[in-house]
Structure formats: C-alpha cells, structure tokens
Amino acid sequence: MRWIGVVRILVIVCTLLSTWYFAEKIFVSKWEARSLRYIFGSWSCKSAWCDSWPVSGPDETEVKEEKSQKKNENKCGNDKECPPNYFAFKILSGAANVVGPSICLEGTTLMSSVKNNIGRGLNIALVNASTTELLKTGHFDMYSGDVKLVQDFLEPMKEGTLILMASFDDPATKLDEKTREMLTSYGSSFAKKLGFRDSWTFVGGKGLKNKSPFEQHLKNDKETNKYDGWPEVLEISGCIPKKME
Ligand SMILES: *[C@@H]1O[C@H](CO)[C@@H](O)[C@H](O)[C@H]1NC(C)=O
C-alpha cells in the first residue's frame, strides 16, 4: 500500500501549490490594480472591481479632498448653480478701509485686492452682457478724486453692457447729480441717496428697462456700524440673465 501514501503526499503538495498560486495571484492583481489607480488617480473608475476592496492610506485623503471640492464647485463659490443662460456673480463691498472689495462673474474674479485692481471709492467692471467678456475695470476715488473720470469711464458704454460695482471706504463725497443720474439710468435705486462711507453693491446695465434687482445699500451710521464710522461688508450674489442677441 505504499502508492496510497505517495498519492496522499501528491494531493497535499498539489493543494498547497494551488493555494499559494491563487493567493498570490489575487493579492498581486489587487495590489497592482490599486497602485495603478493611485498613480493615475482614476477616481472616475466605476467598475465593480474598483470598489471591491477597502481603500486606505493616501487614497482616503484624496477621496475626501475631492468631495470637499465638489461642495464648493459652483461658480464664484455661490450656494446655488445658475440655470443655463444665466451668469453667476458675487460682489463684496469693502470692509471699513481695510479689506478691499471683490467682483466675480461666471467663476472669474474680475476685481480684487489680489488682482491689484481695486481702490478707495467706486470699483467698476464693465462686461459684455451677452458673453461676459470683460471690457474694462476702473476704480475711482470719490473722497478726493475727480468725478469726471467716472463719467468718462461710463459714457462710452454701449447698450448691452453689464456694469458691476462695489464700494470701498467712501463712494459718495464727490458723486455729483449728473453721475448719480447716469447710475440711476443703469437701474440703480440707491445712487441718488448714496452718502459718505455708505456700503453699496450694484449690478446694472445700459439699456436696462427696469430697476435692477441686484443692488444693496447700507447707510453709514456710527451708532449701529460694526466698525464705528466705517462701512460694513455687503455681499450680493445670484444669477444674472444673459442678454440674448
Ligand atoms: C457683445 O458681444 C457680441 C458678440 O461678440 C457683440 O456682437 C456685441 O456687440 C457685444 N456687446 C457689447 C456691449 O460689447
């Protein structure tokens, strides 16, 4: 009966070999798939095998990062996404005379401290209301500057130009009747009342038929201001309907 013993040993050896073979094969293929996934960062991989094992180590943090970016992926960091044929915008007026204003349209910052194109007074960006193409930006000191410069900036505007404005420090001391009238004709409700160190954000347009719904004004009041005699930040955001040709 020696051959039975030989067969038993053969069976045991075969079992061990095949176990080792399959174990290695599975382990190696998982490891390879995983490292490839890591190298290429192909997080869009949707097939069942991609998710058939727990992800740990650097993988996990990458997934988390992707998720947190998704939260804020709306243009200009807005809470809501705009429907087609609307442009996302966000405007912040300056805080006191310290933090500058910023103007964002369709995910592009048009004016900010970082872009180094803002200043005390009125900050204005002119944009094509059909395409959001930036036409020009300007900032005008309304405490000691020349209001004629604002008029010269605004007057050549063509119909279908969008005007985005933010105040910083004092937007009003030099503002005369003529300029207030111009701004009113672009849809502003507050341009006529604007006073020393008021906070103001406004989106208007040349050729606009009605008052703009995108405007905020905060009267400067020493008693109630957050920063004593200085203006507070106003933030306005939303979706501007695209001007159809
Ligand atoms: C806006 O862009 C369109 C397409 O290029 C052009 O036809 C139109 O004149 C532009 N409008 C303004 C106000 O620049």
The ligand as an SDF file (V2000), in Angstrom:
LIG
                    3D

 14 14  0  0  0  0  0  0  0  0999 V2000
  -21.0500   91.6110  -27.0390 C   0  0  0  0  0  0  0  0  0  0  0  0
  -20.5070   90.5750  -27.8350 O   0  0  0  0  0  0  0  0  0  0  0  0
  -21.2550   90.3440  -29.0040 C   0  0  0  0  0  0  0  0  0  0  0  0
  -20.6460   89.1190  -29.6870 C   0  0  0  0  0  0  0  0  0  0  0  0
  -19.2660   89.2510  -29.8390 O   0  0  0  0  0  0  0  0  0  0  0  0
  -21.2310   91.5980  -29.8690 C   0  0  0  0  0  0  0  0  0  0  0  0
  -21.9940   91.3690  -31.0440 O   0  0  0  0  0  0  0  0  0  0  0  0
  -21.8180   92.7500  -29.0870 C   0  0  0  0  0  0  0  0  0  0  0  0
  -21.7230   93.9490  -29.8250 O   0  0  0  0  0  0  0  0  0  0  0  0
  -21.0830   92.9250  -27.7810 C   0  0  0  0  0  0  0  0  0  0  0  0
  -21.7470   93.9380  -26.9780 N   0  0  0  0  0  0  0  0  0  0  0  0
  -21.1060   94.8160  -26.2410 C   0  0  0  0  0  0  0  0  0  0  0  0
  -21.9360   95.7530  -25.4290 C   0  0  0  0  0  0  0  0  0  0  0  0
  -19.8790   94.8560  -26.1740 O   0  0  0  0  0  0  0  0  0  0  0  0
  1  2  1  0
  1 10  1  0
  2  3  1  0
  3  4  1  0
  3  6  1  0
  4  5  1  0
  6  7  1  0
  6  8  1  0
  8  9  1  0
  8 10  1  0
 10 11  1  0
 11 12  1  0
 12 13  1  0
 12 14  2  0
M  END
$$$$
